[in-house]
């Protein structure tokens, strides 16, 4: 099995679109209060992504991610999030991201875990917002931008190809850790 197939197999075990939180969001059955809570909780993780790109020396992507934090804040404001619940699962996710984003092999794996799922989850969430929730275009912009954003994944594949076997083993572990932490972060808001 090639490296991309190996890492994709890890991600597939944690396909976020299969989590009941995202399934209910897409179906329009997710209560507004949970959407509001999610906006605050997951926003803390969104604010860590630029750090991973900085570690890889990808300043353009890091700057883009900082712009995306502003788009997330627009979403957060639209759904009425004013306070964070600071769930332990969120703190675990943010802590994992911050730790994994400090070294190249780990940053590659953690970013891959997030970026490879982002277009698909963003499209599903955007569809749910368009069909079932009342948000302005400004409030949905984060998801619109990410629904067709595959460039980062292609660049990460290049980083993966350049790793030694030992580094790639660390990359796979980091991918699994962040995938599990993202899933758990959704659990924290959902249950």
Backbone bond lengths (Angstrom), bond angles and torsions (degrees), N, CA, C in turn:
res aa  C-N    CA-C-N  psi(-1)  N-CA   C-N-CA  omega(-1)  CA-C   N-CA-C  phi
1 X - - - 1.459 - - 1.537 107.69 -
2 X 1.331 116.44 134.92 1.460 119.25 178.81 1.533 110.32 -77.48
3 X 1.322 115.57 168.40 1.473 120.43 -173.79 1.529 112.84 -60.68
4 X 1.314 117.28 -42.63 1.472 119.46 -178.07 1.525 109.91 -65.84
5 X 1.314 117.21 -39.94 1.475 119.70 176.52 1.522 110.84 -62.68
6 X 1.335 116.39 -40.07 1.465 120.10 178.98 1.527 111.65 -61.77
7 X 1.326 116.20 -46.51 1.463 119.18 -176.29 1.532 110.81 -74.10
8 X 1.342 116.69 -33.47 1.467 119.48 176.19 1.526 111.38 -65.12
9 X 1.325 117.09 -33.51 1.469 120.30 178.10 1.528 110.65 -64.29
10 X 1.327 116.68 -35.28 1.469 120.37 176.47 1.522 109.70 -65.33
11 X 1.317 116.60 -48.38 1.465 121.47 -178.00 1.526 110.69 -61.62
12 X 1.321 116.51 -40.81 1.470 120.56 -177.53 1.531 111.63 -58.05
13 X 1.335 117.10 -32.74 1.471 119.84 179.25 1.530 111.49 -65.92
14 X 1.329 116.40 -20.48 1.465 121.75 -178.23 1.530 110.94 -122.21
15 X 1.324 117.03 38.97 1.466 121.54 -179.16 1.531 108.72 -60.90
16 X 1.327 115.73 107.81 1.466 120.57 -173.92 1.524 112.96 -63.51
17 X 1.325 117.97 -26.74 1.460 119.32 177.00 1.522 112.56 -67.55
18 X 1.331 116.91 -12.27 1.466 120.82 176.32 1.529 112.02 -92.18
19 X 1.336 116.93 -6.92 1.470 119.48 177.88 1.529 108.59 -70.65
20 X 1.337 118.43 139.99 1.469 120.17 -179.03 1.531 113.21 -58.22
21 X 1.331 117.59 -28.78 1.467 119.73 178.47 1.521 110.46 -61.19
22 X 1.325 116.72 -51.21 1.471 119.79 -179.11 1.523 111.41 -71.41
23 X 1.324 117.83 -32.21 1.466 119.88 177.40 1.527 110.71 -64.97
24 X 1.334 116.82 -42.55 1.467 119.16 178.41 1.527 110.97 -69.51
25 X 1.321 117.29 -36.17 1.461 120.63 176.50 1.528 108.95 -58.31
26 X 1.341 115.62 -49.75 1.465 120.08 -178.16 1.527 111.15 -61.24
27 X 1.319 116.93 -37.82 1.468 121.55 -177.93 1.524 112.71 -80.29
28 X 1.333 117.38 -11.55 1.452 120.72 -178.84 1.507 114.43 81.56
29 X 1.325 116.95 14.90 1.471 120.69 -179.11 1.524 112.32 -102.11
30 X 1.329 117.02 0.06 1.462 120.58 177.78 1.522 108.67 -75.55
31 X 1.330 118.21 124.54 1.458 119.94 179.84 1.538 111.41 -61.69
32 X 1.317 115.34 144.12 1.465 121.41 179.99 1.528 111.63 -54.08
33 X 1.321 117.45 -37.28 1.465 120.65 -179.03 1.530 111.16 -61.17
34 X 1.333 117.42 -37.37 1.465 120.19 178.64 1.529 110.61 -71.11
35 X 1.320 117.25 -36.47 1.461 121.02 177.01 1.527 109.90 -63.88
36 X 1.313 115.98 -41.14 1.466 121.17 178.55 1.523 111.07 -64.72
37 X 1.324 116.58 -45.14 1.458 121.30 178.67 1.528 110.22 -61.41
38 X 1.326 116.37 -45.42 1.464 122.08 178.88 1.526 111.03 -57.76
39 X 1.310 117.48 -42.49 1.468 120.96 -177.71 1.526 110.77 -57.08
40 X 1.315 116.65 -42.02 1.456 120.05 178.83 1.506 112.98 -74.47
41 X 1.325 116.27 -44.53 1.464 120.07 -176.64 1.528 111.52 -67.94
42 X 1.324 117.63 -53.00 1.456 120.93 -176.23 1.528 111.61 -69.47
43 X 1.323 116.13 -26.02 1.461 119.99 176.54 1.518 112.23 -59.64
44 X 1.316 116.96 -31.03 1.471 120.25 177.46 1.529 110.76 -64.45
45 X 1.332 116.46 -35.26 1.459 120.84 176.55 1.532 110.47 -72.98
46 X 1.323 116.77 -43.88 1.470 120.77 178.85 1.528 110.17 -53.23
47 X 1.321 116.58 -35.05 1.470 121.37 -178.70 1.531 113.40 -71.14
48 X 1.332 118.38 -7.35 1.467 120.98 179.18 1.526 113.19 -94.70
49 X 1.320 117.96 -16.88 1.468 122.11 -169.39 1.532 112.25 -60.81
50 X 1.314 117.77 -40.24 1.473 120.35 -178.79 1.523 110.94 -57.18
51 X 1.328 117.02 -35.98 1.469 120.86 -179.20 1.531 111.44 -59.34
52 X 1.320 117.01 -40.37 1.462 120.43 178.70 1.513 112.25 -62.68
53 X 1.323 116.00 -42.91 1.466 119.78 179.28 1.526 110.91 -67.83
54 X 1.313 117.27 -35.45 1.474 119.83 176.13 1.529 110.81 -61.44
55 X 1.327 116.35 -41.52 1.456 120.64 179.31 1.531 111.12 -60.28
56 X 1.321 116.58 -33.38 1.462 120.76 179.37 1.530 112.35 -84.11
57 X 1.333 117.13 -0.82 1.458 120.51 -179.48 1.511 113.17 76.24
58 X 1.314 116.19 19.60 1.472 122.33 -178.12 1.526 109.26 -100.72
59 X 1.327 115.95 74.19 1.470 120.56 -174.35 1.524 112.50 -64.60
60 X 1.331 117.34 -29.94 1.473 119.76 179.12 1.528 110.36 -64.19
61 X 1.331 115.96 -45.34 1.466 119.15 178.72 1.526 111.29 -68.48
62 X 1.320 117.23 -36.49 1.469 120.31 178.16 1.525 109.97 -61.53
63 X 1.331 117.13 -44.00 1.468 120.80 178.53 1.529 110.54 -64.10
64 X 1.316 116.30 -39.95 1.464 120.73 178.43 1.526 110.58 -62.40
65 X 1.315 116.11 -41.71 1.465 119.56 179.81 1.530 111.47 -65.23
66 X 1.308 117.28 -33.97 1.471 119.41 176.04 1.532 110.45 -65.76
67 X 1.318 116.84 -36.82 1.477 120.49 174.90 1.523 110.15 -65.34
68 X 1.313 116.59 -36.83 1.463 120.70 179.41 1.526 111.88 -67.83
69 X 1.324 116.62 -28.74 1.470 119.71 174.97 1.529 110.34 -60.82
70 X 1.319 116.92 -36.83 1.469 121.39 177.73 1.526 109.71 -66.06
71 X 1.338 116.72 -41.06 1.468 120.18 177.17 1.525 110.43 -63.48
72 X 1.331 116.31 -38.47 1.474 119.33 177.28 1.528 110.05 -63.62
73 X 1.316 116.23 -40.25 1.474 119.77 178.37 1.523 110.86 -61.16
74 X 1.330 117.38 -34.72 1.462 120.69 176.19 1.524 110.67 -64.50
75 X 1.333 116.73 -43.48 1.461 121.29 175.98 1.520 110.32 -60.43
76 X 1.319 115.71 -46.63 1.467 121.83 -179.57 1.529 111.09 -58.21
77 X 1.311 116.82 -43.67 1.464 120.91 179.29 1.529 111.06 -65.38
78 X 1.323 116.62 -40.69 1.472 120.80 -178.13 1.523 112.86 -64.38
79 X 1.331 116.40 -33.85 1.465 118.30 -179.69 1.526 111.70 -91.01
80 X 1.317 116.63 4.14 1.460 121.13 172.67 1.507 115.68 81.48
81 X 1.318 117.82 25.37 1.469 120.08 179.22 1.520 109.43 -79.21
82 X 1.321 115.35 118.79 1.461 120.48 179.19 1.521 112.27 -118.66
83 X 1.327 116.71 -23.17 1.461 121.10 -178.25 1.522 110.20 -132.60
84 X 1.311 115.91 150.10 1.455 120.82 175.68 1.522 109.02 -94.51
85 X 1.328 115.42 143.94 1.462 118.92 175.60 1.520 110.99 -88.39
86 X 1.346 116.79 -17.22 1.472 122.39 178.74 1.521 112.36 50.77
87 X 1.305 114.65 55.38 1.466 120.63 178.31 1.532 110.61 -66.46
88 X 1.322 118.28 147.75 1.469 119.81 -179.76 1.530 112.56 -60.47
89 X 1.328 117.15 -33.86 1.461 119.79 179.05 1.529 110.70 -64.87
90 X 1.331 116.56 -35.61 1.462 120.30 177.46 1.522 110.09 -67.30
91 X 1.313 115.92 -43.06 1.459 119.36 179.83 1.535 110.99 -63.48
92 X 1.329 116.66 -36.37 1.461 120.71 176.05 1.529 110.49 -64.54
93 X 1.330 117.07 -44.04 1.463 121.70 178.66 1.527 111.00 -61.39
94 X 1.303 116.97 -48.79 1.470 121.08 -179.25 1.532 110.54 -64.32
95 X 1.322 116.71 -42.67 1.458 120.37 177.99 1.521 112.11 -63.11
96 X 1.329 116.50 -42.69 1.467 120.20 178.20 1.521 110.12 -61.81
97 X 1.326 116.79 -47.10 1.465 120.25 -179.70 1.527 110.52 -60.12
98 X 1.312 116.84 -48.98 1.469 119.64 -178.99 1.525 112.19 -60.24
99 X 1.314 117.37 -38.97 1.467 120.61 178.64 1.528 111.68 -71.32
100 X 1.321 116.69 -44.16 1.470 120.42 -177.51 1.525 112.23 -70.40
101 X 1.315 116.99 -27.20 1.460 120.39 -177.85 1.531 113.52 -81.09
102 X 1.337 118.38 13.01 1.469 119.66 -177.36 1.524 114.01 -97.30
103 X 1.336 118.47 -18.49 1.458 121.36 179.47 1.530 109.61 -128.97
104 X 1.330 115.93 149.71 1.463 119.71 -172.36 1.531 114.77 -57.39
105 X 1.340 120.44 -54.06 1.472 118.24 -177.01 1.530 112.83 -59.22
106 X 1.319 115.66 -40.54 1.467 119.44 179.78 1.526 111.15 -70.12
107 X 1.324 117.07 -40.15 1.466 120.48 178.93 1.519 110.58 -62.54
108 X 1.325 117.46 -40.66 1.470 120.69 178.19 1.528 110.06 -59.39
109 X 1.321 117.05 -48.24 1.464 120.55 -178.30 1.513 113.34 -66.11
110 X 1.324 116.45 -43.23 1.467 120.29 -179.17 1.528 110.93 -68.23
111 X 1.322 116.50 -43.58 1.465 118.72 177.48 1.521 111.03 -63.27
112 X 1.312 117.01 -39.95 1.465 120.40 179.13 1.532 110.00 -60.86
113 X 1.325 116.83 -43.53 1.469 121.03 179.45 1.520 110.95 -55.11
114 X 1.318 116.31 -40.32 1.463 121.98 -179.28 1.527 111.81 -80.45
115 X 1.324 116.56 -52.95 1.470 120.98 -170.93 1.523 113.37 -67.76
116 X 1.328 118.11 -34.10 1.458 119.35 -178.12 1.533 110.90 -69.69
117 X 1.325 117.68 -26.48 1.467 120.64 179.20 1.531 112.52 -91.00
118 X 1.320 115.90 -23.37 1.461 121.03 -171.41 1.533 114.50 -53.33
119 X 1.341 120.91 -48.41 1.471 118.18 -178.52 1.529 112.99 -60.85
120 X 1.328 116.59 -39.25 1.467 120.28 -177.32 1.526 111.88 -73.35
121 X 1.330 116.60 -42.61 1.460 118.38 178.32 1.529 110.41 -68.90
122 X 1.337 116.68 -38.80 1.468 119.69 179.75 1.526 110.90 -62.40
123 X 1.328 116.68 -41.80 1.471 119.61 179.70 1.524 110.93 -64.87
124 X 1.325 116.73 -43.38 1.461 120.48 179.13 1.532 110.97 -62.22
125 X 1.334 116.10 -43.62 1.466 119.95 179.73 1.523 110.74 -67.85
126 X 1.326 117.24 -39.59 1.461 120.60 177.67 1.526 110.72 -62.58
127 X 1.328 116.92 -43.47 1.466 120.24 177.26 1.524 110.48 -59.34
128 X 1.333 116.46 -44.12 1.465 120.29 178.42 1.518 111.80 -62.40
129 X 1.331 116.59 -43.27 1.471 120.14 178.59 1.521 111.00 -63.38
130 X 1.326 116.88 -44.28 1.464 120.54 -178.54 1.519 112.24 -63.56
131 X 1.320 116.47 -37.57 1.466 120.21 -174.00 1.522 114.67 -90.44
132 X 1.346 117.42 -25.12 1.461 117.61 -168.78 1.527 116.36 -130.96
133 X 1.315 118.11 -13.45 1.457 119.64 -175.05 1.522 109.28 -125.54
134 X 1.309 116.82 149.65 1.462 121.92 -176.56 1.527 110.32 -98.07
135 X 1.317 115.43 92.49 1.456 121.43 175.44 1.521 108.37 -127.75
136 X 1.314 115.55 150.77 1.460 119.60 175.53 1.529 108.84 -75.40
137 X 1.317 115.94 169.97 1.461 120.06 176.42 1.526 110.79 -59.86
138 X 1.324 116.75 -36.53 1.467 120.47 178.37 1.529 110.63 -60.98
139 X 1.305 117.50 -40.03 1.456 121.75 179.99 1.520 113.51 -70.13
140 X 1.331 116.65 -21.73 1.469 121.50 -179.02 1.524 112.92 -100.56
141 X 1.325 117.67 -2.66 1.457 121.78 -171.85 1.537 113.35 -60.08
142 X 1.322 118.01 -39.02 1.470 120.30 179.03 1.528 110.18 -53.65
143 X 1.307 116.56 -45.17 1.463 121.33 -175.86 1.525 111.15 -74.66
144 X 1.314 117.62 -36.55 1.459 120.98 177.60 1.534 110.04 -62.13
145 X 1.319 116.43 -45.81 1.472 121.21 -179.49 1.528 110.88 -61.12
146 X 1.317 117.33 -39.83 1.462 120.48 -173.99 1.534 114.08 -85.81
147 X 1.314 117.74 -14.92 1.466 120.31 -177.18 1.529 112.50 -64.63
148 X 1.303 117.72 -23.44 1.470 120.09 -179.02 1.527 111.60 -124.80
149 X 1.310 117.05 26.39 1.459 121.58 -173.90 1.533 110.88 -102.05
150 X 1.327 115.81 92.76 1.465 121.55 -177.94 1.527 112.77 -108.55
151 X 1.335 117.99 -3.65 1.466 120.90 -175.58 1.524 112.82 -59.96
152 X 1.326 116.42 -42.81 1.459 119.47 -177.14 1.528 111.50 -60.50
153 X 1.324 116.25 -40.80 1.463 120.41 -178.83 1.528 110.34 -62.43
154 X 1.320 116.58 -42.23 1.464 119.39 179.44 1.528 110.73 -63.17
155 X 1.323 117.12 -41.06 1.462 119.92 178.08 1.530 111.40 -67.27
156 X 1.317 116.97 -37.25 1.466 119.96 177.28 1.533 111.38 -64.72
157 X 1.311 116.83 -34.61 1.471 119.96 176.35 1.528 110.17 -60.93
158 X 1.321 116.92 -37.43 1.460 120.56 175.70 1.522 111.80 -63.87
159 X 1.328 115.76 -41.51 1.471 119.76 176.54 1.532 110.44 -62.40
160 X 1.327 116.47 -41.87 1.468 120.82 -179.68 1.527 110.42 -61.24
161 X 1.321 116.18 -42.40 1.470 120.41 -179.22 1.526 112.13 -62.69
162 X 1.320 117.85 -27.99 1.467 121.19 -175.94 1.532 113.36 -86.90
163 X 1.318 117.81 -5.15 1.464 120.90 -177.27 1.526 112.32 -78.23
164 X 1.317 116.19 149.85 1.469 120.32 169.88 1.531 107.96 -71.81
165 X 1.312 116.99 168.18 1.467 120.11 178.46 1.533 111.04 -61.39
166 X 1.336 116.02 -40.32 1.467 119.74 179.02 1.536 110.55 -64.07
167 X 1.315 116.47 -43.58 1.475 120.13 178.44 1.525 110.61 -64.03
168 X 1.331 117.09 -39.68 1.458 119.68 -179.45 1.529 111.24 -64.98
169 X 1.322 117.17 -34.66 1.470 120.10 175.55 1.531 109.47 -60.63
170 X 1.325 116.92 -42.38 1.471 120.96 177.34 1.526 110.79 -65.62
171 X 1.320 116.43 -36.99 1.468 121.50 178.85 1.523 110.81 -62.14
172 X 1.323 116.02 -44.04 1.471 119.92 179.58 1.525 111.06 -63.59
173 X 1.315 116.92 -41.26 1.464 120.36 178.52 1.524 110.39 -62.71
174 X 1.326 116.46 -44.25 1.471 120.67 179.38 1.520 110.86 -62.98
175 X 1.305 116.52 -39.81 1.469 120.53 177.85 1.525 109.94 -60.38
176 X 1.319 116.76 -47.72 1.467 120.61 -179.83 1.528 111.47 -62.82
177 X 1.326 116.34 -41.50 1.471 119.82 -179.96 1.526 111.45 -62.81
178 X 1.335 116.86 -45.20 1.465 117.86 -178.26 1.523 111.23 -71.78
179 X 1.331 117.08 -37.30 1.471 119.27 175.90 1.531 110.59 -57.02
180 X 1.321 116.15 -47.95 1.466 120.31 -179.55 1.523 110.90 -63.96
181 X 1.328 117.39 -38.73 1.468 120.69 -179.78 1.536 111.22 -68.63
182 X 1.340 117.56 -37.58 1.469 119.61 176.96 1.527 110.49 -65.18
183 X 1.329 116.83 -42.52 1.466 121.26 178.06 1.533 110.06 -60.95
184 X 1.330 115.55 -45.98 1.459 120.52 179.79 1.530 111.41 -64.57
185 X 1.330 116.65 -36.10 1.462 119.98 176.36 1.521 111.62 -59.42
186 X 1.340 116.38 -40.25 1.463 119.67 175.58 1.522 110.94 -67.28
187 X 1.330 116.79 -40.01 1.472 120.46 176.18 1.521 110.65 -54.42
188 X 1.330 116.51 -43.97 1.458 121.38 -176.16 1.517 112.76 -59.31
189 X 1.313 116.37 -37.79 1.472 120.29 179.47 1.526 110.71 -82.33
190 X 1.315 116.14 -35.31 1.476 120.58 -173.17 1.520 113.18 -75.86
191 X 1.334 117.20 -44.08 1.485 119.33 -172.15 1.502 112.76 -93.42
